[in-house]
């Protein structure tokens, strides 16, 4: 699949995986719609890519403005060929201590917002003769991970929605769907994660700091989209093994994650959340 002159809409495009995807698609000749909350950050990303770009800032959970944003996106080049639902927020807190508002916010941002944006864009894609919708889930969307109960709930839900959507749209309407399950990617995801009170954690994890470079993650995602891969795990080492075990040997996966989870939760209770 050639991305030349394709229009790619990326949410959460101001940093991390979203920024890397914008650069990777632009390098392949695509036109890029950059969305996120911070206009200045989006402008910096736009300045670093060679192809046409449209800065379309909005808060993903501002559902009243989304119909207008979808119209603007479609009007820019006549259609949106690829939607990357990348915007999201993570969590670092024990389930029993986490305020309900944290669950509401994470599920709203990580699950309901991409569902609604997809729902609004879908009729336009069908009318245009097809397209490609990508959900950036997580390894935590396949495997239960300690300190991330709300995040896991949202990311598991996103995979379920996208898988069901694929059954309705791929053969009938040529709208393809790809789920991406990143592991530890070197981004600000843990620094921006919510604690038990719903405040930004403010520090990163060693596993994230030592993770895969966003550019490599983006390269693998583009390859998956190009080849119409329904699901891709973008992870290495133990994370990749556990994600694959969840499918091939669930009992072994549960035993491993239970042991790791107990160790991590014990450290967290002792005040060490690194």
C-alpha positions in Angstrom: 0.0 0.0 0.0 1.3 3.4 -0.9 0.6 6.3 1.5 1.4 9.0 -1.1 -1.4 11.6 -1.1 -3.4 9.7 1.5 -4.9 11.7 4.3 -4.0 10.4 7.7 -5.7 11.8 10.9 -3.8 11.2 14.1 -5.1 12.0 17.6 -2.6 12.5 20.4 -0.2 13.7 17.7 1.7 16.2 19.8 4.3 13.8 21.2 5.3 10.1 21.6 3.8 7.5 19.3 1.5 10.1 17.7 4.4 12.4 16.7 6.4 9.5 15.4 3.5 8.3 13.3 3.1 11.8 11.9 6.7 11.9 10.8 6.6 8.4 9.4 3.5 8.9 7.4 4.7 12.2 6.1 8.0 10.6 5.0 5.9 8.3 2.9 4.1 11.2 1.2 0.9 11.3 3.2 -1.0 14.4 4.2 -1.4 14.7 8.0 -4.1 15.9 10.2 -2.7 16.6 13.6 -5.0 16.6 16.6 -4.4 17.0 20.3 -5.1 19.5 23.1 -2.0 21.6 22.8 -1.9 23.8 19.6 1.7 25.0 20.2 3.0 21.4 20.5 1.0 20.4 17.3 2.6 23.3 15.5 6.1 22.1 16.4 5.2 18.6 15.0 3.8 20.2 11.8 7.0 22.2 11.4 9.0 19.0 11.4 7.2 17.2 8.5 7.6 17.9 4.8 4.0 17.2 3.5 0.8 19.2 3.9 -0.6 19.2 7.4 -3.7 20.5 9.1 -3.6 21.4 12.8 -7.0 20.4 14.2 -6.8 20.8 18.0 -9.6 19.6 20.3 -10.2 17.7 23.6 -11.2 14.2 22.6 -13.9 14.0 25.2 -15.6 17.3 24.1 -18.3 15.3 22.2 -20.2 18.4 21.2 -17.4 19.7 19.0 -16.5 16.4 17.4 -19.0 16.5 14.6 -17.6 19.8 13.5 -14.1 18.6 13.7 -14.9 15.5 11.6 -16.4 17.8 8.9 -13.3 20.0 8.9 -11.1 16.9 8.6 -13.1 15.5 5.7 -13.3 18.9 3.9 -9.6 19.5 4.0 -8.6 17.0 1.3 -12.1 15.6 0.5 -11.8 12.5 2.7 -9.9 10.9 5.5 -8.2 7.6 4.4 -6.7 6.5 7.7 -7.8 7.4 11.3 -5.3 6.7 14.0 -7.0 6.7 17.4 -3.9 7.3 19.5 -4.9 9.8 22.2 -5.0 8.2 25.7 -3.9 8.4 29.3 -2.6 5.7 31.7 -2.8 5.0 35.4 -0.6 4.0 38.3 -2.6 3.1 41.4 -4.0 0.1 43.3 -7.6 -0.7 42.4 -8.8 -0.6 46.0 -7.4 3.0 46.5 -8.4 4.5 43.1 -11.1 7.2 43.1 -14.1 6.4 40.8 -13.4 9.6 38.9 -10.1 8.1 37.7 -12.0 5.2 36.2 -14.5 7.6 34.6 -11.8 9.8 33.1 -9.6 7.0 31.7 -12.5 5.0 30.2 -13.8 8.3 28.8 -10.5 9.2 27.2 -9.2 5.8 26.2 -12.4 4.1 25.1 -15.5 6.2 24.7 -13.7 9.1 22.9 -12.1 6.9 20.2 -15.4 5.0 19.8 -17.3 8.2 19.2 -14.8 9.8 16.8 -14.8 6.5 14.8 -18.6 6.4 14.8 -18.7 10.0 13.4 -16.1 9.4 10.7 -17.3 6.0 9.7 -20.2 7.1 7.4 -17.8 9.4 5.5 -15.3 6.6 5.0 -18.1 4.3 3.7 -19.4 7.0 1.4 -15.8 7.5 0.1 -15.5 3.8 -0.7 -13.4 2.7 2.1 -10.6 3.6 4.6 -8.6 2.2 7.5 -9.3 2.7 11.2 -6.5 2.0 13.7 -6.9 1.7 17.5 -3.8 2.2 19.6 -4.6 -0.2 22.5 -1.8 -1.7 24.6 -0.3 -5.0 25.7 -2.4 -4.0 28.8 -5.4 -4.4 26.4 -4.7 -8.1 26.2 -3.1 -8.9 29.6 -4.1 -7.7 33.1 -1.3 -5.4 34.5 -1.0 -4.3 38.1 -1.6 -0.6 39.0 -3.6 -0.2 35.7 -7.1 -1.6 36.3 -8.9 1.3 34.7 -6.4 1.5 31.9 -6.7 -2.2 31.2 -10.5 -2.0 31.2 -10.4 0.7 28.6 -7.8 -0.8 26.4 -9.4 -4.3 26.5 -12.7 -2.5 25.6 -11.1 -0.7 22.6 -9.9 -4.0 21.2 -13.3 -5.5 21.5 -15.0 -2.6 19.8 -12.5 -2.6 16.9 -12.7 -6.3 16.4 -16.5 -6.1 16.3 -16.4 -3.1 13.9 -14.1 -5.1 11.6 -16.7 -7.8 11.2 -19.2 -5.2 10.0 -17.1 -3.1 7.7 -14.2 -4.8 6.1 -15.9 -7.0 3.6 -19.1 -4.9 3.1 -17.5 -1.5 3.0 -13.8 -1.8 2.5 -13.2 -0.1 5.8 -10.3 -2.0 7.4 -9.5 -2.1 11.1 -6.2 -2.7 12.8 -5.5 -3.0 16.6 -2.0 -2.0 17.8 -0.8 -3.3 21.1 2.3 -1.4 22.2 4.4 -2.5 25.1 6.9 -0.2 26.7 7.6 2.7 24.3 9.9 5.5 25.3 7.2 8.2 25.7 5.7 10.3 28.5 2.9 7.8 29.1 3.9 6.9 32.7 4.8 10.5 33.6 1.3 11.6 32.6 -0.4 8.7 34.1 -3.1 9.4 36.8 -2.5 8.4 40.4 -5.3 7.3 42.8 -6.6 10.9 43.2 -6.6 11.5 39.5 -3.5 13.7 39.4 -0.6 13.4 37.0 2.0 11.1 38.4 4.9 13.3 37.3 7.6 10.7 36.9 8.5 8.0 34.5 9.0 4.2 34.9 12.4 2.6 34.3 10.7 0.1 32.0 9.3 2.9 29.8 12.6 4.8 29.8 14.3 1.7 28.6 11.6 0.9 26.1 11.4 0.8 22.3 12.0 4.1 20.4 8.7 5.7 19.1 10.2 5.8 15.6 10.6 2.0 15.6 7.1 1.6 17.0 5.8 3.9 14.2 7.7 1.9 11.5 6.0 -1.3 12.6 2.6 0.3 12.7 2.9 1.6 9.1 4.0 -1.9 8.0 0.9 -3.4 9.7 -1.4 -0.9 8.1 0.2 -1.4 4.7 -0.3 -5.1 4.9 -3.8 -4.9 6.5 -2.8 -6.7 9.6 -5.8 -7.0 12.0 -3.7 -7.0 15.1 0.0 -6.2 15.9 1.8 -6.5 19.2 4.6 -4.0 19.3 6.7 -5.2 22.2 9.9 -7.0 23.0 11.1 -9.5 25.6 8.9 -10.5 28.5 6.1 -8.2 27.4 5.8 -9.8 24.0 6.0 -13.3 25.5 3.2 -12.6 28.0 1.0 -11.1 25.4 1.4 -14.1 23.2 0.9 -16.5 26.1 -2.4 -14.9 26.9 -3.6 -16.5 23.6 -1.6 -19.7 23.5 -1.4 -20.7 27.2 -3.7 -18.6 29.4 -3.0 -20.5 32.6 0.7 -20.0 32.3 0.1 -16.3 31.5 -2.0 -15.9 34.6 0.5 -17.6 36.8 3.3 -15.3 35.6 1.3 -12.1 35.8 -0.1 -13.0 39.3 3.5 -13.5 40.6 4.7 -10.3 39.0 1.6 -8.4 40.1 2.1 -9.4 43.7 5.7 -8.2 43.7 4.8 -4.9 42.1 1.8 -4.3 44.3 3.9 -5.1 47.4 6.5 -2.6 46.4 3.9 0.0 45.7 2.3 -0.5 49.1 5.8 0.1 50.6 6.0 3.4 48.8 8.1 2.3 45.9 6.1 2.9 42.7 9.1 2.9 40.3 
